[in-house]
Amino acid sequence: MLDVDGTLIEEEVIDLLGKEAECEKEVALLTAQAMRGELDFEASLKRRVSLLKGLSINVFDKIYHELHLSKNAAQFIKVLQENQIEVGLVSGGFTTIVERLAKDLGISLYTANQLEIRDDHLTGNLIDPIISREVKEERLIRWAKELQVPFERTIAIGDGANDLKMLKRAGLGVAFCAKDIVNKEINIQVDERDFGKVLEMIDFL
């Protein structure tokens, strides 16, 4: 199971949206604080999304084409899929982007936050449920049960405080270019933005 922003992709989508809404610095600061565990993720996300009120949904197509997959991420996913290992995306980001990434990567399992849209513009609100650290953990548990995958064969990869619970619950939790709060609690760490390094750690392919 992969986190998306800052893990699968290099960027934080909400920071790019903040740039489009001309509040880049404030949004980026709140994002950084939330990822370091200094702010409650849900409250921080609601605050950041509120700053996007009035933004046209047309920006999502532009932003999607500005994203960069982390090095060897597509190859990593392909190898897992070729070995009948199901890949899921779980994101504190937004369905508008995550759904498109999933489709392009041939991934059927994904979950992300839903932005409220009215008249083709963001209202500044989210539609529940918020993808919190608890929801990420719950989704890992649910997907493993649905796919009848033993927990010792589950993998979770993430970088921020919002990923901690799923990283601890998975059979293999990988802190990927992670914040200090994550590295303090997760022993398996990849400090280079290269999914080839993660592939080397998986011993049950």
Backbone as CSV, one residue per row, in Angstrom:
resi,resn,N_x,N_y,N_z,CA_x,CA_y,CA_z,C_x,C_y,C_z
1,MET,0.837,-1.172,0.000,0.000,0.000,0.000,0.885,1.240,0.000
2,LEU,0.593,2.132,-0.894,1.443,3.305,-1.099,0.738,4.602,-0.734
3,ASP,1.406,5.424,0.061,1.019,6.819,0.168,1.309,7.463,-1.189
4,VAL,0.660,8.569,-1.476,0.830,9.189,-2.795,1.720,10.435,-2.733
5,ASP,1.214,11.510,-2.162,1.971,12.770,-2.156,3.247,12.635,-1.326
6,GLY,4.375,12.951,-1.946,5.660,12.860,-1.254,6.231,11.458,-1.228
7,THR,5.475,10.490,-1.745,5.948,9.099,-1.774,5.909,8.588,-3.213
8,LEU,4.741,8.216,-3.686,4.616,7.781,-5.082,5.020,8.907,-6.028
9,ILE,4.571,10.112,-5.701,4.972,11.276,-6.491,5.844,12.196,-5.649
10,GLU,6.626,13.009,-6.313,7.558,13.891,-5.611,6.842,15.065,-4.951
11,GLU,5.742,15.494,-5.536,5.092,16.723,-5.104,4.027,16.488,-4.030
12,GLU,3.629,17.580,-3.367,2.429,17.630,-2.534,1.384,18.397,-3.351
13,VAL,0.354,17.688,-3.804,-0.627,18.300,-4.704,-1.277,19.535,-4.087
14,ILE,-1.558,19.476,-2.807,-2.234,20.621,-2.198,-1.361,21.876,-2.227
15,ASP,-0.054,21.699,-2.198,0.830,22.861,-2.314,0.750,23.457,-3.720
16,LEU,0.625,22.603,-4.727,0.463,23.093,-6.099,-0.871,23.807,-6.267
17,LEU,-1.906,23.284,-5.599,-3.201,23.954,-5.628,-3.121,25.305,-4.926
18,GLY,-2.359,25.345,-3.839,-2.154,26.608,-3.129,-1.501,27.650,-4.016
19,LYS,-0.573,27.205,-4.842,0.080,28.121,-5.788,-0.935,28.688,-6.766
20,GLU,-1.821,27.818,-7.256,-2.842,28.269,-8.200,-3.820,29.245,-7.539
21,ALA,-4.039,29.046,-6.235,-4.977,29.906,-5.510,-4.285,31.120,-4.886
22,GLU,-2.994,31.284,-5.201,-2.196,32.417,-4.730,-2.093,32.470,-3.201
23,CYS,-1.993,31.280,-2.607,-1.740,31.207,-1.158,-0.714,30.104,-0.884
24,GLU,0.270,30.031,-1.776,1.239,28.939,-1.764,2.001,28.847,-0.447
25,LYS,2.506,29.977,0.053,3.348,29.939,1.246,2.584,29.429,2.460
26,GLU,1.356,29.922,2.642,0.566,29.508,3.801,0.209,28.028,3.723
27,VAL,-0.188,27.580,2.548,-0.549,26.172,2.381,0.668,25.280,2.591
28,ALA,1.789,25.638,1.986,3.003,24.821,2.098,3.476,24.727,3.551
29,LEU,3.360,25.817,4.284,3.759,25.805,5.702,2.873,24.853,6.500
30,LEU,1.567,24.927,6.278,0.640,24.041,6.980,0.875,22.576,6.606
31,THR,1.171,22.333,5.336,1.468,20.970,4.888,2.700,20.430,5.596
32,ALA,3.763,21.212,5.606,5.014,20.774,6.239,4.810,20.491,7.724
33,GLN,4.075,21.347,8.393,3.834,21.158,9.823,3.009,19.893,10.079
34,ALA,2.012,19.647,9.236,1.184,18.452,9.398,1.990,17.182,9.145
35,MET,2.836,17.196,8.123,3.631,16.022,7.794,4.673,15.713,8.869
36,ARG,5.101,16.751,9.585,6.047,16.552,10.687,5.339,16.188,11.983
37,GLY,4.014,16.154,11.947,3.258,15.813,13.139,3.066,16.952,14.107
38,GLU,3.340,18.173,13.677,3.223,19.342,14.555,1.792,19.869,14.618
39,LEU,0.976,19.517,13.617,-0.425,19.929,13.574,-1.296,18.702,13.373
40,ASP,-2.500,18.732,13.913,-3.468,17.683,13.645,-3.743,17.658,12.140
41,PHE,-3.631,16.469,11.534,-3.736,16.385,10.078,-5.098,16.844,9.576
42,GLU,-6.153,16.364,10.214,-7.499,16.680,9.728,-7.788,18.171,9.803
43,ALA,-7.459,18.784,10.945,-7.703,20.222,11.105,-6.867,21.022,10.119
44,SER,-5.620,20.596,9.950,-4.729,21.281,9.014,-5.243,21.169,7.581
45,LEU,-5.709,19.976,7.216,-6.202,19.769,5.850,-7.435,20.635,5.588
46,LYS,-8.338,20.677,6.538,-9.543,21.499,6.364,-9.178,22.970,6.201
47,ARG,-8.190,23.423,6.970,-7.744,24.805,6.861,-7.149,25.063,5.481
48,ARG,-6.306,24.155,5.004,-5.678,24.339,3.693,-6.715,24.323,2.573
49,VAL,-7.659,23.395,2.661,-8.688,23.303,1.626,-9.568,24.552,1.622
50,SER,-9.815,25.110,2.796,-10.642,26.324,2.857,-10.004,27.472,2.086
51,LEU,-8.673,27.468,2.023,-7.958,28.530,1.304,-8.093,28.392,-0.217
52,LEU,-8.566,27.241,-0.652,-8.704,26.973,-2.094,-10.084,27.332,-2.623
53,LYS,-10.935,27.865,-1.775,-12.308,28.188,-2.166,-12.329,29.072,-3.425
54,GLY,-13.145,28.675,-4.381,-13.296,29.450,-5.613,-12.394,28.997,-6.746
55,LEU,-11.470,28.069,-6.465,-10.548,27.604,-7.500,-11.295,26.742,-8.520
56,SER,-11.058,26.985,-9.800,-11.705,26.214,-10.856,-11.139,24.800,-10.918
57,ILE,-11.996,23.833,-11.202,-11.521,22.452,-11.308,-10.644,22.252,-12.543
58,ASN,-10.603,23.230,-13.424,-9.742,23.130,-14.603,-8.269,23.051,-14.237
59,VAL,-7.909,23.499,-13.024,-6.492,23.482,-12.640,-5.979,22.069,-12.457
60,PHE,-6.869,21.101,-12.228,-6.406,19.744,-11.945,-5.712,19.111,-13.138
61,ASP,-6.179,19.404,-14.316,-5.524,18.854,-15.506,-4.113,19.429,-15.645
62,LYS,-3.988,20.710,-15.409,-2.673,21.351,-15.462,-1.745,20.750,-14.420
63,ILE,-2.242,20.622,-13.187,-1.417,20.096,-12.101,-1.010,18.649,-12.357
64,TYR,-1.927,17.858,-12.881,-1.597,16.460,-13.138,-0.380,16.339,-14.045
65,HIS,-0.286,17.206,-15.023,0.832,17.146,-15.967,2.119,17.745,-15.399
66,GLU,2.036,18.316,-14.209,3.229,18.839,-13.545,3.825,17.837,-12.558
67,LEU,3.133,16.731,-12.338,3.572,15.754,-11.339,4.699,14.868,-11.869
68,HIS,5.530,14.422,-10.937,6.630,13.517,-11.279,6.569,12.290,-10.375
69,LEU,6.497,11.109,-10.991,6.605,9.893,-10.203,7.995,9.807,-9.604
70,SER,8.077,9.288,-8.386,9.393,9.044,-7.798,10.153,8.040,-8.659
71,LYS,11.460,8.101,-8.609,12.316,7.255,-9.448,11.953,5.780,-9.281
72,ASN,11.765,5.112,-10.396,11.479,3.677,-10.469,10.142,3.282,-9.845
73,ALA,9.258,4.254,-9.571,7.963,3.923,-8.971,7.110,3.074,-9.903
74,ALA,7.059,3.451,-11.171,6.249,2.685,-12.125,6.789,1.268,-12.284
75,GLN,8.095,1.133,-12.334,8.704,-0.195,-12.454,8.442,-1.029,-11.204
76,PHE,8.516,-0.405,-10.039,8.233,-1.074,-8.766,6.815,-1.651,-8.780
77,ILE,5.854,-0.842,-9.180,4.464,-1.283,-9.228,4.293,-2.412,-10.238
78,LYS,4.943,-2.294,-11.370,4.843,-3.323,-12.408,5.382,-4.667,-11.918
79,VAL,6.505,-4.638,-11.221,7.091,-5.879,-10.693,6.151,-6.525,-9.683
80,LEU,5.581,-5.725,-8.799,4.632,-6.275,-7.831,3.441,-6.907,-8.542
81,GLN,2.896,-6.202,-9.509,1.728,-6.715,-10.226,2.056,-8.001,-10.988
82,GLU,3.247,-8.063,-11.551,3.664,-9.270,-12.278,3.810,-10.461,-11.351
83,ASN,4.015,-10.186,-10.062,4.137,-11.241,-9.059,2.841,-11.429,-8.270
84,GLN,1.733,-10.982,-8.889,0.397,-11.139,-8.303,0.277,-10.497,-6.928
85,ILE,1.006,-9.397,-6.721,0.882,-8.625,-5.487,0.049,-7.391,-5.802
86,GLU,-1.117,-7.306,-5.176,-2.039,-6.201,-5.427,-1.469,-4.911,-4.851
87,VAL,-1.598,-3.828,-5.602,-1.107,-2.522,-5.172,-2.299,-1.613,-4.900
88,GLY,-2.253,-0.925,-3.767,-3.299,0.034,-3.436,-2.697,1.392,-3.136
89,LEU,-3.399,2.448,-3.484,-2.985,3.809,-3.172,-3.900,4.357,-2.091
90,VAL,-3.310,4.912,-1.050,-4.099,5.518,0.017,-3.508,6.888,0.295
91,SER,-4.346,7.907,0.160,-3.785,9.255,0.105,-4.596,10.261,0.920
92,GLY,-3.868,11.118,1.602,-4.476,12.286,2.232,-4.673,13.398,1.212
93,GLY,-4.332,13.103,-0.040,-4.563,14.035,-1.144,-5.971,13.880,-1.678
94,PHE,-6.139,14.068,-2.989,-7.492,14.200,-3.522,-7.793,13.211,-4.638
95,THR,-9.022,12.705,-4.605,-9.466,11.711,-5.579,-9.273,12.200,-7.011
96,THR,-9.466,13.487,-7.234,-9.352,14.056,-8.580,-8.013,13.712,-9.226
97,ILE,-6.960,13.667,-8.414,-5.619,13.336,-8.906,-5.321,11.854,-8.728
98,VAL,-5.631,11.308,-7.566,-5.263,9.922,-7.239,-5.953,8.922,-8.162
99,GLU,-7.216,9.180,-8.484,-7.946,8.298,-9.394,-7.252,8.236,-10.759
100,ARG,-6.774,9.346,-11.204,-6.097,9.411,-12.513,-4.747,8.696,-12.464
101,LEU,-4.014,8.897,-11.375,-2.751,8.173,-11.209,-2.993,6.669,-11.195
102,ALA,-3.999,6.254,-10.432,-4.304,4.827,-10.333,-4.625,4.235,-11.702
103,LYS,-5.435,4.943,-12.461,-5.808,4.459,-13.792,-4.588,4.332,-14.686
104,ASP,-3.724,5.344,-14.675,-2.539,5.320,-15.537,-1.553,4.229,-15.140
105,LEU,-1.578,3.830,-13.858,-0.644,2.811,-13.370,-1.282,1.424,-13.292
106,GLY,-2.526,1.318,-13.728,-3.201,0.022,-13.721,-3.553,-0.463,-12.330
107,ILE,-3.863,0.468,-11.447,-4.185,0.131,-10.052,-5.689,0.295,-9.832
108,SER,-6.304,-0.742,-9.262,-7.761,-0.691,-9.052,-8.137,-0.277,-7.634
109,LEU,-7.214,-0.423,-6.687,-7.498,-0.065,-5.297,-6.931,1.320,-4.982
110,TYR,-7.791,2.220,-4.582,-7.302,3.546,-4.186,-8.352,4.235,-3.329
111,THR,-7.885,5.114,-2.479,-8.783,5.945,-1.694,-8.083,7.262,-1.407
112,ALA,-8.851,8.333,-1.410,-8.295,9.671,-1.180,-9.429,10.587,-0.724
113,ASN,-9.090,11.802,-0.404,-10.087,12.769,0.039,-10.899,13.303,-1.132
114,GLN,-12.161,13.591,-0.847,-13.074,14.094,-1.868,-13.323,15.580,-1.624
115,LEU,-12.976,16.384,-2.596,-13.228,17.821,-2.512,-14.664,18.123,-2.913
116,GLU,-15.293,19.017,-2.182,-16.639,19.441,-2.561,-16.540,20.436,-3.711
117,ILE,-17.326,20.175,-4.752,-17.296,21.009,-5.964,-18.707,21.491,-6.272
118,ARG,-18.809,22.766,-6.580,-20.106,23.330,-6.965,-19.885,24.276,-8.144
119,ASP,-20.651,24.079,-9.205,-20.517,24.916,-10.406,-19.077,24.945,-10.922
120,ASP,-18.449,23.761,-10.898,-17.086,23.580,-11.421,-16.023,24.362,-10.647
121,HIS,-16.314,24.700,-9.409,-15.338,25.385,-8.558,-15.311,24.736,-7.171
122,LEU,-14.162,24.795,-6.527,-14.040,24.251,-5.176,-14.790,25.141,-4.195
123,THR,-15.492,24.511,-3.276,-16.241,25.279,-2.276,-15.392,25.611,-1.055
124,GLY,-14.219,24.968,-0.954,-13.388,25.149,0.237,-13.679,24.116,1.309
125,ASN,-14.538,23.133,0.969,-14.905,22.086,1.926,-14.523,20.705,1.410
126,LEU,-14.453,19.761,2.328,-14.217,18.363,2.007,-15.481,17.561,2.272
127,ILE,-15.615,16.431,1.586,-16.706,15.502,1.831,-16.170,14.367,2.696
128,ASP,-16.806,14.120,3.818,-16.358,13.046,4.718,-16.448,11.682,4.031
129,PRO,-15.600,10.708,4.443,-14.656,10.785,5.553,-13.316,11.392,5.129
130,ILE,-12.635,11.998,6.086,-11.281,12.494,5.868,-10.310,11.316,5.966
131,ILE,-9.340,11.262,5.069,-8.373,10.158,5.096,-7.281,10.482,6.125
132,SER,-7.572,10.147,7.361,-6.660,10.368,8.480,-5.720,9.171,8.626
133,ARG,-4.814,9.246,9.595,-3.912,8.110,9.828,-4.707,6.874,10.236
134,GLU,-5.809,7.072,10.966,-6.646,5.944,11.374,-7.335,5.307,10.174
135,VAL,-7.797,6.139,9.249,-8.459,5.616,8.053,-7.465,4.877,7.167
136,LYS,-6.243,5.380,7.083,-5.222,4.683,6.291,-4.963,3.288,6.866
137,GLU,-4.848,3.207,8.184,-4.648,1.907,8.826,-5.847,0.991,8.575
138,GLU,-7.054,1.540,8.722,-8.272,0.755,8.517,-8.350,0.221,7.098
139,ARG,-7.937,1.042,6.133,-7.997,0.622,4.732,-6.998,-0.493,4.463
140,LEU,-5.829,-0.448,5.063,-4.854,-1.532,4.943,-5.455,-2.831,5.467
141,ILE,-6.073,-2.755,6.634,-6.683,-3.942,7.237,-7.796,-4.487,6.347
142,ARG,-8.655,-3.592,5.864,-9.791,-4.012,5.039,-9.337,-4.667,3.749
143,TRP,-8.394,-4.028,3.048,-7.947,-4.584,1.777,-7.248,-5.926,1.968
144,ALA,-6.454,-6.044,3.021,-5.772,-7.320,3.291,-6.796,-8.430,3.518
145,LYS,-7.848,-8.135,4.271,-8.885,-9.141,4.533,-9.647,-9.476,3.263
146,GLU,-10.007,-8.454,2.492,-10.766,-8.687,1.256,-9.974,-9.526,0.260
147,LEU,-8.663,-9.298,0.218,-7.802,-10.019,-0.726,-7.238,-11.304,-0.127
148,GLN,-7.584,-11.553,1.140,-7.102,-12.737,1.863,-5.572,-12.812,1.866
149,VAL,-4.973,-11.649,2.166,-3.517,-11.559,2.242,-3.104,-11.591,3.717
150,PRO,-2.239,-12.529,4.114,-1.764,-12.546,5.502,-1.047,-11.228,5.830
151,PHE,-1.236,-10.751,7.060,-0.669,-9.447,7.401,0.846,-9.407,7.280
152,GLU,1.495,-10.538,7.510,2.958,-10.549,7.406,3.420,-10.345,5.970
153,ARG,2.500,-10.444,5.013,2.837,-10.227,3.604,2.341,-8.885,3.084
154,THR,1.919,-8.018,3.990,1.492,-6.685,3.560,2.662,-5.710,3.623
155,ILE,2.627,-4.729,2.733,3.669,-3.704,2.651,2.992,-2.339,2.682
156,ALA,3.527,-1.447,3.486,3.043,-0.064,3.483,4.249,0.858,3.344
157,ILE,4.100,1.878,2.519,5.204,2.810,2.251,4.673,4.232,2.369
158,GLY,5.346,5.050,3.165,4.889,6.421,3.337,5.969,7.313,3.913
159,ASP,5.641,8.607,4.004,6.670,9.569,4.411,6.278,10.484,5.558
160,GLY,4.975,10.602,5.853,4.552,11.609,6.822,3.901,11.035,8.063
161,ALA,3.655,11.907,9.030,3.027,11.499,10.289,1.692,10.806,10.048
162,ASN,0.998,11.211,8.983,-0.295,10.633,8.649,-0.199,9.162,8.238
163,ASP,1.033,8.689,7.965,1.238,7.311,7.516,1.658,6.365,8.642
164,LEU,1.904,6.900,9.825,2.527,6.097,10.877,1.745,4.844,11.250
165,LYS,0.458,4.954,11.405,-0.319,3.792,11.854,-0.306,2.664,10.839
166,MET,-0.410,2.999,9.540,-0.392,1.925,8.548,1.007,1.328,8.419
167,LEU,2.039,2.150,8.603,3.408,1.637,8.524,3.684,0.662,9.656
168,LYS,3.171,0.966,10.842,3.376,0.088,11.997,2.558,-1.191,11.880
169,ARG,1.389,-1.107,11.274,0.508,-2.273,11.186,0.938,-3.266,10.110
170,ALA,1.550,-2.775,9.039,1.910,-3.644,7.914,3.017,-4.632,8.284
171,GLY,3.060,-5.734,7.525,4.139,-6.698,7.733,5.490,-6.073,7.465
172,LEU,5.541,-5.226,6.452,6.754,-4.462,6.123,6.359,-3.000,5.970
173,GLY,6.782,-2.182,6.899,6.524,-0.753,6.834,7.797,-0.024,6.462
174,VAL,7.742,0.763,5.400,8.933,1.437,4.889,8.749,2.954,4.976
175,ALA,9.662,3.597,5.682,9.695,5.063,5.743,10.469,5.542,4.524
176,PHE,9.775,6.194,3.605,10.360,6.555,2.313,10.638,8.057,2.272
177,CYS,11.923,8.423,2.302,12.295,9.844,2.329,11.417,10.564,3.359
178,ALA,11.364,9.987,4.545,10.346,10.364,5.519,10.778,11.501,6.432
179,LYS,9.760,12.069,7.094,9.979,13.107,8.096,10.562,12.475,9.347
180,ASP,11.201,13.296,10.184,11.881,12.793,11.377,10.957,11.997,12.285
181,ILE,9.711,12.456,12.440,8.777,11.773,13.330,8.520,10.338,12.879
182,VAL,8.586,10.109,11.570,8.391,8.765,11.027,9.656,7.934,11.205
183,ASN,10.797,8.510,10.884,12.059,7.776,11.008,12.366,7.363,12.442
184,LYS,11.848,8.120,13.399,12.071,7.767,14.808,11.319,6.509,15.214
185,GLU,10.244,6.187,14.481,9.397,5.062,14.873,9.416,3.891,13.898
186,ILE,9.917,4.126,12.690,9.950,3.065,11.676,11.405,2.720,11.379
187,ASN,11.771,1.460,11.619,13.171,1.059,11.493,13.639,0.915,10.053
188,ILE,12.736,0.512,9.173,13.127,0.292,7.780,12.960,1.598,7.021
189,GLN,14.073,2.137,6.564,14.061,3.468,5.968,14.784,3.484,4.622
190,VAL,14.218,4.236,3.694,14.871,4.501,2.411,15.022,6.007,2.310
191,ASP,16.251,6.466,2.327,16.505,7.901,2.335,16.726,8.477,0.942
192,GLU,16.849,7.593,-0.044,17.017,8.020,-1.433,15.692,7.846,-2.157
193,ARG,15.268,8.841,-2.912,13.968,8.767,-3.597,14.067,7.829,-4.795
194,ASP,14.082,6.529,-4.485,14.263,5.517,-5.521,13.552,4.239,-5.080
195,PHE,12.477,3.883,-5.765,11.733,2.687,-5.403,12.488,1.409,-5.727
196,GLY,13.572,1.525,-6.496,14.424,0.366,-6.693,15.013,-0.102,-5.379
197,LYS,15.262,0.826,-4.474,15.798,0.496,-3.154,14.766,-0.258,-2.317
198,VAL,13.497,0.096,-2.499,12.428,-0.607,-1.777,12.304,-2.034,-2.305
199,LEU,12.392,-2.170,-3.612,12.267,-3.491,-4.233,13.307,-4.462,-3.685
200,GLU,14.493,-3.955,-3.410,15.566,-4.801,-2.876,15.224,-5.366,-1.498
201,MET,14.300,-4.713,-0.785,13.956,-5.133,0.581,12.881,-6.212,0.623
202,ILE,12.192,-6.383,-0.486,11.052,-7.306,-0.478,11.540,-8.724,-0.761
203,ASP,11.441,-9.577,0.241,12.035,-10.919,0.113,11.003,-12.009,-0.154
204,PHE,9.744,-11.617,-0.433,8.763,-12.666,-0.686,8.190,-12.592,-2.095
205,LEU,8.937,-11.964,-3.019,8.503,-11.982,-4.419,8.725,-13.375,-5.017
